[in-house]
Amino acid sequence: MFKKITLPLILCLALLSYKSYSQTTPLKDQLVNTNTTNLTKYLNKKIWGQLFPHRYAIGRKNNLSNNPDFYSFESFVIVAKLFPAFLSEGNDTLQKRELCAFLANIAQETSGGWDEAPGGYFKWGLYFLTETGDQKNRYADTSKKNYPPVAGKFYYGRGPKQLSWNYNYGQFSEAWYGNKDTLLQNPEMLSQDPILSFASALWFWMAPQFPKPSCHDIMVDKWKPDDNDIQKNRLPGFGATVNVINGGVECGNGTTLDKTAYRYKYYLFFCNYFHVSPGENINCSNQKPFGQ
């Protein structure tokens, strides 16, 4: 009898755990709150400007959003208060590592740097608002029946995390608006509203999507790999966050792509800046993608 109920019980507890994270009130309706955030314990406007001096719209007369500082520190703080667990769990070392991991991933996702860039490669994070290259790729997965792509709409990367694919737009729309259709029908809104854009990045960072844990849980040691994870070399550390974000492309090949190498270098850059050890398992080249 015990063996028969163990697996269903575990699945039920997992679902309850996920639902306990999920809010019942749409995030946009929680913007006025009394939450505090540890973000301001580690960052301020001056440091933000030093770390990201070339962020999108700074010094530009024309840009997609008509916003003079789309990735402003003020917008980041407003959104961080919607996710009070961000940078508040674990000790100072784990909190700093989480901050470095988040900054490293958004910096590389939006980087406009090159090796000989003025100030160095690592000063060019948050340079882009939308995905560069061939934006005719719709990133429309018609197999995701719960979040069907809308004809004529494009779900390429937008915002700090470069949120991509219709199913991610749909799930984030549910979290932010309380319905999936707003962003499935209007994905371009992510490149028009800085609060919405930052929220898409932190939502993705904080929310687990089975079979993937959340990046947050990985960096604060809340995620415990099971036997299959261990067998596939999926272990806690920065590398596992890369696996969550883009494991199917960047992980498990036994080699490190150039763009992935810069993710690792960004992480080490921020760890050095915030005077924290990077921890173990920062590389995902030998990790099989989640779900395998």
C-alpha positions as CSV (number, residue, x, y, z in Angstrom):
1,M,0.0,0.0,0.0
2,F,2.8,2.4,0.9
3,K,4.6,1.9,-2.4
4,K,1.4,2.5,-4.3
5,I,0.7,5.9,-2.8
6,T,4.3,7.2,-2.6
7,L,4.7,8.5,-6.2
8,P,1.2,10.1,-6.4
9,L,1.9,11.7,-3.1
10,I,5.2,13.1,-4.2
11,L,3.6,14.5,-7.4
12,C,0.8,16.1,-5.4
13,L,3.3,17.7,-3.0
14,A,5.3,19.0,-6.0
15,L,2.2,20.5,-7.5
16,L,1.3,22.1,-4.2
17,S,4.8,23.5,-3.8
18,Y,4.6,25.0,-7.3
19,K,1.1,26.4,-6.6
20,S,2.3,27.8,-3.3
21,Y,4.8,29.9,-5.3
22,S,2.2,31.0,-7.9
23,Q,0.3,34.1,-6.8
24,T,-3.5,34.2,-7.0
25,T,-3.5,38.0,-7.7
26,P,-2.0,39.1,-11.0
27,L,1.4,40.6,-10.5
28,K,0.4,43.9,-12.1
29,D,-2.2,44.3,-9.4
30,Q,0.5,43.9,-6.7
31,L,2.7,46.8,-7.9
32,V,1.6,48.9,-4.9
33,N,2.9,46.9,-2.0
34,T,4.9,47.3,1.2
35,N,7.5,44.6,0.3
36,T,11.2,45.3,0.8
37,T,13.9,43.9,-1.3
38,N,17.5,43.0,-0.6
39,L,18.4,44.3,-4.1
40,T,19.2,47.7,-2.5
41,K,21.4,45.9,0.0
42,Y,23.8,45.1,-2.8
43,L,23.1,47.6,-5.6
44,N,22.3,51.3,-5.9
45,K,21.8,53.6,-8.8
46,K,25.5,54.6,-9.0
47,I,26.7,51.0,-9.0
48,W,24.1,50.1,-11.6
49,G,25.4,52.9,-13.8
50,Q,29.0,51.7,-13.4
51,L,28.1,48.1,-14.2
52,F,25.8,48.9,-17.2
53,P,26.9,52.3,-18.6
54,H,25.8,51.4,-22.1
55,R,22.4,50.0,-21.3
56,Y,19.6,50.3,-23.9
57,A,18.4,53.9,-24.7
58,I,21.1,55.7,-22.7
59,G,22.2,58.6,-24.9
60,R,20.0,57.5,-27.9
61,K,17.7,60.0,-29.5
62,N,15.6,57.2,-31.1
63,N,14.7,53.9,-29.7
64,L,11.9,51.3,-29.7
65,S,10.4,52.3,-26.3
66,N,10.8,56.1,-26.4
67,N,12.2,55.8,-22.9
68,P,15.5,57.6,-22.1
69,D,16.6,54.8,-19.7
70,F,14.6,51.6,-20.3
71,Y,16.7,49.4,-18.0
72,S,16.8,51.9,-15.1
73,F,17.7,50.8,-11.6
74,E,14.4,52.3,-10.4
75,S,12.4,50.0,-12.6
76,F,14.5,47.0,-11.4
77,V,13.8,47.9,-7.7
78,I,10.0,48.2,-8.3
79,V,9.9,44.8,-9.9
80,A,12.2,43.2,-7.3
81,K,9.7,44.1,-4.6
82,L,7.1,41.9,-6.4
83,F,9.5,38.9,-5.8
84,P,10.6,39.3,-2.2
85,A,12.3,35.9,-2.1
86,F,14.8,37.2,-4.7
87,L,18.2,37.8,-2.9
88,S,16.6,37.2,0.5
89,E,17.1,33.4,1.1
90,G,20.2,31.9,2.4
91,N,23.3,33.7,3.8
92,D,25.1,36.6,2.3
93,T,27.3,34.4,0.1
94,L,24.3,32.7,-1.5
95,Q,22.5,36.0,-2.0
96,K,25.5,37.5,-3.7
97,R,26.0,34.5,-5.9
98,E,22.3,34.7,-6.9
99,L,22.7,38.3,-7.8
100,C,25.9,37.6,-9.8
101,A,24.2,34.7,-11.6
102,F,21.1,36.8,-12.5
103,L,23.2,39.7,-13.7
104,A,25.5,37.5,-15.7
105,N,22.7,35.8,-17.5
106,I,20.8,39.0,-18.4
107,A,24.1,40.8,-19.3
108,Q,25.1,38.1,-21.8
109,E,21.5,37.8,-23.2
110,T,21.6,41.5,-24.0
111,S,25.3,42.1,-24.6
112,G,26.5,44.5,-27.2
113,G,30.1,43.9,-26.3
114,W,33.2,42.7,-28.2
115,D,36.7,41.9,-27.0
116,E,38.1,45.4,-27.9
117,A,34.9,47.3,-26.8
118,P,35.5,50.6,-25.0
119,G,35.7,49.9,-21.3
120,G,35.9,46.1,-22.0
121,Y,33.4,43.5,-23.0
122,F,31.7,43.4,-19.6
123,K,30.6,47.0,-19.7
124,W,28.1,46.3,-22.5
125,G,25.4,44.3,-20.8
126,L,21.8,45.3,-21.3
127,Y,22.7,47.0,-24.6
128,F,19.9,45.4,-26.6
129,L,16.2,45.4,-26.0
130,T,15.2,42.8,-28.5
131,E,16.9,39.9,-30.1
132,T,19.4,40.7,-32.8
133,G,19.9,38.9,-36.1
134,D,17.1,37.4,-38.1
135,Q,14.0,38.4,-36.1
136,K,11.7,36.7,-38.8
137,N,12.0,33.6,-36.6
138,R,8.6,33.5,-34.9
139,Y,9.7,31.2,-32.0
140,A,6.2,29.8,-32.3
141,D,5.8,26.2,-31.0
142,T,2.4,25.0,-32.2
143,S,2.7,21.8,-30.1
144,K,2.1,23.9,-27.0
145,K,-1.7,23.7,-27.2
146,N,-2.3,25.7,-24.0
147,Y,-0.4,28.7,-25.3
148,P,-1.1,28.7,-29.1
149,P,0.9,31.3,-31.1
150,V,-1.2,34.0,-32.8
151,A,-0.9,34.4,-36.5
152,G,1.4,37.2,-37.5
153,K,3.0,37.6,-34.0
154,F,6.6,37.0,-33.2
155,Y,7.9,35.7,-29.9
156,Y,11.6,36.3,-30.3
157,G,13.7,37.5,-27.3
158,R,12.7,40.7,-25.6
159,G,13.8,42.3,-22.3
160,P,16.6,41.6,-19.9
161,K,16.1,37.8,-20.0
162,Q,15.2,37.9,-23.7
163,L,12.0,36.0,-23.1
164,S,11.3,33.8,-26.1
165,W,8.7,31.4,-27.4
166,N,4.9,31.6,-27.2
167,Y,4.6,29.3,-24.2
168,N,6.8,31.5,-22.1
169,Y,4.9,34.6,-23.2
170,G,1.6,32.9,-22.4
171,Q,2.7,31.7,-19.0
172,F,4.2,35.1,-18.0
173,S,1.0,36.8,-19.3
174,E,-1.0,34.6,-16.9
175,A,1.3,35.6,-14.0
176,W,1.2,39.3,-14.9
177,Y,-2.3,39.9,-16.2
178,G,-4.2,36.9,-15.0
179,N,-4.8,35.7,-18.5
180,K,-2.6,34.1,-21.2
181,D,-4.0,36.1,-24.2
182,T,-2.7,39.6,-23.5
183,L,0.9,38.8,-24.3
184,L,0.2,36.0,-26.8
185,Q,-1.7,38.6,-28.8
186,N,0.6,41.5,-28.0
187,P,4.2,40.2,-27.4
188,E,5.6,43.5,-28.5
189,M,4.5,45.0,-25.2
190,L,7.6,43.5,-23.6
191,S,9.7,46.0,-25.5
192,Q,7.5,49.0,-24.6
193,D,7.1,48.8,-20.9
194,P,10.2,48.6,-18.7
195,I,8.3,47.4,-15.6
196,L,6.7,44.6,-17.7
197,S,10.1,43.8,-19.3
198,F,12.0,43.5,-16.0
199,A,9.1,41.5,-14.5
200,S,9.4,38.9,-17.3
201,A,13.0,38.4,-16.4
202,L,12.5,38.0,-12.7
203,W,9.4,35.8,-13.2
204,F,11.4,33.4,-15.3
205,W,14.2,33.4,-12.8
206,M,11.9,32.7,-9.8
207,A,9.3,30.3,-11.3
208,P,10.1,26.6,-11.7
209,Q,8.8,25.0,-15.0
210,F,8.8,21.2,-14.7
211,P,11.1,19.4,-15.2
212,K,13.3,22.4,-14.6
213,P,13.8,23.9,-11.2
214,S,13.9,27.7,-10.9
215,C,17.2,29.5,-11.2
216,H,16.5,31.0,-7.8
217,D,16.2,27.6,-6.1
218,I,19.4,26.5,-7.8
219,M,21.5,29.4,-6.6
220,V,20.2,29.4,-3.0
221,D,20.7,25.6,-2.6
222,K,17.0,24.8,-2.3
223,W,17.1,22.6,-5.4
224,K,18.3,19.1,-4.6
225,P,19.2,17.0,-7.7
226,D,17.7,13.6,-7.8
227,D,19.5,10.4,-8.9
228,N,18.8,11.1,-12.6
229,D,20.1,14.7,-12.3
230,I,23.3,13.4,-10.7
231,Q,23.7,10.8,-13.3
232,K,23.4,13.5,-16.0
233,N,25.8,15.8,-14.2
234,R,23.1,18.3,-13.4
235,L,24.5,19.7,-10.1
236,P,23.8,22.9,-8.1
237,G,25.8,25.9,-9.3
238,F,25.8,28.6,-12.0
239,G,26.0,26.0,-14.8
240,A,22.6,24.7,-13.9
241,T,21.0,28.2,-14.4
242,V,22.5,28.2,-17.9
243,N,20.9,24.8,-18.4
244,V,17.5,26.1,-17.3
245,I,17.8,29.1,-19.6
246,N,19.2,27.6,-22.8
247,G,20.3,24.0,-22.0
248,G,19.2,22.5,-25.2
249,V,21.6,24.7,-27.1
250,E,24.4,25.5,-24.7
251,C,24.7,22.5,-22.5
252,G,25.6,18.8,-22.7
253,N,27.8,19.0,-25.8
254,G,31.1,18.4,-24.1
255,T,32.4,21.7,-25.4
256,T,31.7,25.3,-24.6
257,L,30.2,27.7,-27.2
258,D,31.7,31.2,-27.4
259,K,28.5,32.8,-26.1
260,T,28.3,30.4,-23.3
261,A,31.9,31.0,-22.3
262,Y,31.0,34.7,-22.0
263,R,28.2,33.7,-19.6
264,Y,30.8,32.1,-17.4
265,K,33.1,35.0,-17.7
266,Y,30.3,37.4,-16.8
267,Y,29.5,35.4,-13.7
268,L,33.2,35.4,-12.6
269,F,33.4,39.1,-13.4
270,F,30.4,39.9,-11.1
271,C,31.6,37.5,-8.4
272,N,34.9,39.4,-8.4
273,Y,33.1,42.7,-8.3
274,F,30.9,41.7,-5.3
275,H,33.7,39.9,-3.6
276,V,32.1,36.4,-3.4
277,S,33.4,33.0,-4.3
278,P,31.7,31.6,-7.4
279,G,31.0,28.2,-5.9
280,E,31.1,24.9,-7.7
281,N,29.7,23.6,-11.0
282,I,29.8,26.9,-13.0
283,N,30.0,25.1,-16.3
284,C,27.2,23.1,-18.0
285,S,29.1,21.6,-21.0
286,N,28.9,18.1,-19.5
287,Q,25.4,18.6,-18.1
288,K,22.6,17.0,-20.1
289,P,19.6,19.4,-20.6
290,F,16.8,19.1,-18.2
291,G,14.2,16.6,-19.3
292,Q,16.7,14.1,-20.5
